[in-house]
Amino acid sequence: MRKFLLLSLVGMFLLLPGILNRIFAQTARPEFLITWEVQSYAPAEFKGKVFPSNGSPVLVSFELISPQGGLVDVSDELVYWYVNGKQVSAERGVQEIGFRAVTGDQEIKITLLEYPGGFLEGFSKIPSVQPEVAIEAPAGNVVAGPFRLKAFPYFFNVSKISDLNFFWEVNSKKSQPDESPDILKIDPGQDLPSGYALNVNLRVQPRQGGAGVAAKLLRLTFIK
């Protein structure tokens, strides 16, 4: 009798994982895989995530993933899209929307109200940032002769660098680039005393106006 009970318990433990897996498969629900991309400017060398600034076009899409890892067909499902609490779409099978970012986080909600077994909801948050500009300068910000500065703007609501205006000043005097507007060549000459400070101010903004201005101050030291 004891041997029979022992064998029964062993059999139950062996069968338990399979039973639990079947229960999980029956109760687990599909999950949203939400992705987004932004049409904001960033240098070609930039390998990070491009974030929207105020007014940038944003494209959001989703796939519904089954518990087994496959794609779920939602072409017949009524899909409700919300951006920052406002409903922007309610159509069957719509898996992608576009909108323009505003200041602050862009909060996305997707709802399938009529999904079998109960409604499903997916959420995503897209951070909005301010445009920035960086300046590539000589090592240690120390110069001893003619040198070149290059500007790298990020996250402006434009598609190409030629859509931006660059305003350079050196020691409060306007300076005009000779070639590309994002590159400034400076020749301090040899009449300056060693240790002389060169303060470079740069302001970048879209040519067509609108939101988005970035500024940068760079302090350089001239040595002989």
C-alpha positions as CSV (number, residue, x, y, z in Angstrom):
1,M,0.0,0.0,0.0
2,R,2.8,2.4,0.9
3,K,4.6,1.5,-2.3
4,F,1.5,2.3,-4.3
5,L,1.0,5.7,-2.6
6,L,4.7,6.5,-3.2
7,L,4.4,5.7,-6.9
8,S,1.2,7.7,-7.1
9,L,2.9,10.8,-5.6
10,V,5.9,10.4,-7.9
11,G,3.6,10.2,-10.9
12,M,1.7,13.3,-9.8
13,F,4.9,15.3,-9.5
14,L,6.0,14.2,-13.0
15,L,2.7,15.2,-14.5
16,L,2.4,18.5,-12.6
17,P,4.7,20.6,-14.9
18,G,2.7,19.5,-18.0
19,I,-0.6,20.3,-16.3
20,L,0.6,23.7,-15.2
21,N,1.9,24.5,-18.7
22,R,-1.5,23.6,-20.2
23,I,-3.3,25.8,-17.6
24,F,-0.9,28.7,-18.3
25,A,-1.4,28.3,-22.1
26,Q,-5.2,28.5,-21.6
27,T,-5.1,31.6,-19.3
28,A,-2.1,33.6,-20.8
29,R,-3.1,36.4,-23.0
30,P,-1.5,38.1,-26.0
31,E,0.8,41.0,-25.4
32,F,1.4,44.2,-27.3
33,L,4.8,44.9,-28.9
34,I,4.8,48.7,-29.5
35,T,7.5,50.4,-31.6
36,W,8.0,54.0,-32.7
37,E,10.2,56.1,-34.9
38,V,10.7,59.9,-35.1
39,Q,11.4,62.2,-38.0
40,S,13.8,64.5,-36.1
41,Y,17.3,65.5,-37.3
42,A,20.4,63.8,-35.9
43,P,23.9,63.5,-37.4
44,A,24.6,60.4,-39.4
45,E,27.3,59.5,-36.9
46,F,24.7,59.3,-34.1
47,K,23.9,55.7,-33.2
48,G,21.5,56.3,-30.3
49,K,17.7,56.6,-30.2
50,V,16.4,59.7,-31.9
51,F,13.8,61.4,-29.7
52,P,11.1,63.9,-30.8
53,S,11.1,67.6,-29.9
54,N,8.0,69.8,-30.0
55,G,6.3,69.4,-33.4
56,S,8.4,66.4,-34.6
57,P,6.4,63.8,-36.6
58,V,6.1,60.5,-34.7
59,L,5.0,57.1,-36.2
60,V,3.8,54.4,-33.8
61,S,2.9,50.8,-34.7
62,F,2.2,47.6,-32.8
63,E,2.0,43.8,-33.2
64,L,0.0,41.5,-31.0
65,I,2.1,38.6,-29.8
66,S,0.5,35.3,-28.7
67,P,1.6,33.4,-25.6
68,Q,3.4,31.0,-28.0
69,G,5.4,33.8,-29.6
70,G,3.5,34.1,-32.9
71,L,1.8,37.1,-34.4
72,V,-1.9,37.5,-33.8
73,D,-4.1,38.7,-36.8
74,V,-6.0,41.8,-35.7
75,S,-7.3,42.8,-39.1
76,D,-10.9,42.3,-37.9
77,E,-10.4,43.8,-34.5
78,L,-11.7,47.3,-33.6
79,V,-8.5,49.2,-32.5
80,Y,-8.8,52.3,-30.4
81,W,-5.7,54.6,-30.3
82,Y,-5.2,57.3,-27.7
83,V,-2.4,59.9,-27.6
84,N,-2.0,61.8,-24.3
85,G,-5.5,60.8,-23.3
86,K,-7.2,61.9,-26.5
87,Q,-8.7,59.3,-28.9
88,V,-7.1,59.7,-32.3
89,S,-8.4,56.6,-34.2
90,A,-11.1,53.9,-33.8
91,E,-11.0,51.6,-36.9
92,R,-10.6,47.9,-37.6
93,G,-7.2,46.6,-38.2
94,V,-5.3,49.9,-37.8
95,Q,-1.9,49.0,-36.4
96,E,-0.1,52.3,-37.2
97,I,-0.7,56.0,-36.5
98,G,1.2,59.2,-37.0
99,F,1.0,62.4,-35.0
100,R,3.2,65.4,-34.1
101,A,4.9,65.5,-30.7
102,V,4.1,68.1,-28.1
103,T,6.2,69.2,-25.1
104,G,6.5,66.5,-22.5
105,D,6.0,62.8,-22.7
106,Q,3.8,61.3,-25.4
107,E,1.6,58.7,-23.7
108,I,0.2,56.0,-26.0
109,K,-2.6,53.7,-25.3
110,I,-4.0,51.0,-27.6
111,T,-7.3,49.2,-26.7
112,L,-9.0,46.2,-28.3
113,L,-12.4,46.3,-26.7
114,E,-13.9,43.4,-28.5
115,Y,-11.1,40.9,-28.2
116,P,-12.2,37.4,-27.4
117,G,-11.9,36.6,-23.7
118,G,-12.0,40.3,-22.7
119,F,-10.5,43.5,-23.8
120,L,-6.7,44.0,-24.2
121,E,-4.7,47.2,-23.6
122,G,-1.2,48.2,-24.4
123,F,0.8,51.3,-23.2
124,S,3.9,53.1,-24.3
125,K,5.6,56.4,-23.3
126,I,7.7,58.4,-25.7
127,P,9.9,61.1,-24.1
128,S,10.1,64.5,-25.8
129,V,13.3,66.4,-25.6
130,Q,14.7,69.9,-26.3
131,P,17.0,70.3,-29.4
132,E,20.7,70.3,-28.6
133,V,23.9,71.3,-30.3
134,A,27.5,70.1,-29.5
135,I,30.7,71.5,-30.8
136,E,33.7,69.5,-31.8
137,A,36.8,71.4,-30.6
138,P,40.6,70.9,-30.4
139,A,41.8,68.6,-27.6
140,G,41.7,70.2,-24.2
141,N,40.1,73.3,-25.6
142,V,43.6,74.7,-26.2
143,V,44.7,76.3,-29.5
144,A,48.0,77.4,-30.8
145,G,47.2,78.5,-34.3
146,P,44.4,78.2,-37.0
147,F,41.8,75.6,-36.0
148,R,38.3,74.4,-37.0
149,L,35.1,74.0,-35.0
150,K,32.3,71.7,-36.2
151,A,28.7,71.8,-34.9
152,F,26.5,68.8,-34.4
153,P,22.8,69.6,-33.9
154,Y,20.4,67.0,-32.5
155,F,16.7,66.5,-32.3
156,F,15.5,69.5,-34.3
157,N,12.2,69.2,-36.1
158,V,13.8,69.3,-39.6
159,S,14.8,66.6,-42.0
160,K,18.3,67.8,-43.0
161,I,21.1,70.0,-41.7
162,S,20.5,72.6,-44.5
163,D,17.1,73.4,-42.9
164,L,19.0,74.9,-39.9
165,N,20.6,78.4,-39.4
166,F,23.9,78.6,-37.5
167,F,24.8,81.9,-35.8
168,W,28.5,82.0,-34.6
169,E,30.1,84.6,-32.4
170,V,33.7,84.8,-31.2
171,N,34.3,87.1,-28.2
172,S,30.8,88.7,-28.9
173,K,31.7,89.4,-32.5
174,K,29.7,87.7,-35.3
175,S,31.7,85.3,-37.4
176,Q,30.6,84.0,-40.8
177,P,31.7,80.4,-41.9
178,D,33.6,80.3,-45.2
179,E,32.2,77.0,-46.3
180,S,29.5,74.9,-44.6
181,P,27.5,76.8,-42.0
182,D,28.1,74.2,-39.4
183,I,31.9,74.6,-39.6
184,L,33.8,77.6,-38.4
185,K,37.5,78.2,-39.1
186,I,39.3,80.5,-36.8
187,D,42.8,82.0,-37.1
188,P,43.7,83.8,-33.9
189,G,47.0,85.0,-35.3
190,Q,50.2,85.4,-33.3
191,D,49.7,88.8,-31.8
192,L,47.5,87.5,-29.0
193,P,49.2,86.9,-25.6
194,S,49.5,83.3,-24.3
195,G,46.6,82.4,-22.1
196,Y,44.2,84.6,-24.1
197,A,40.5,83.4,-23.9
198,L,38.4,82.8,-26.9
199,N,34.7,82.5,-26.1
200,V,32.7,81.0,-28.9
201,N,28.9,81.2,-28.8
202,L,26.7,79.2,-31.2
203,R,23.0,79.4,-31.7
204,V,21.1,77.1,-34.0
205,Q,17.5,77.3,-35.1
206,P,15.3,76.1,-37.9
207,R,15.3,78.3,-41.1
208,Q,11.5,78.3,-41.3
209,G,11.1,79.4,-37.7
210,G,8.9,77.4,-35.3
211,A,9.8,75.9,-32.0
212,G,13.3,74.7,-31.3
213,V,16.5,76.7,-30.5
214,A,19.7,75.4,-29.1
215,A,22.8,77.3,-27.9
216,K,26.3,76.3,-26.9
217,L,29.2,78.3,-25.3
218,L,32.7,77.0,-25.8
219,R,35.7,78.5,-24.0
220,L,39.1,78.1,-25.6
221,T,42.6,79.1,-24.5
222,F,45.2,80.4,-26.9
223,I,48.9,79.5,-26.1
224,K,52.1,80.3,-27.9
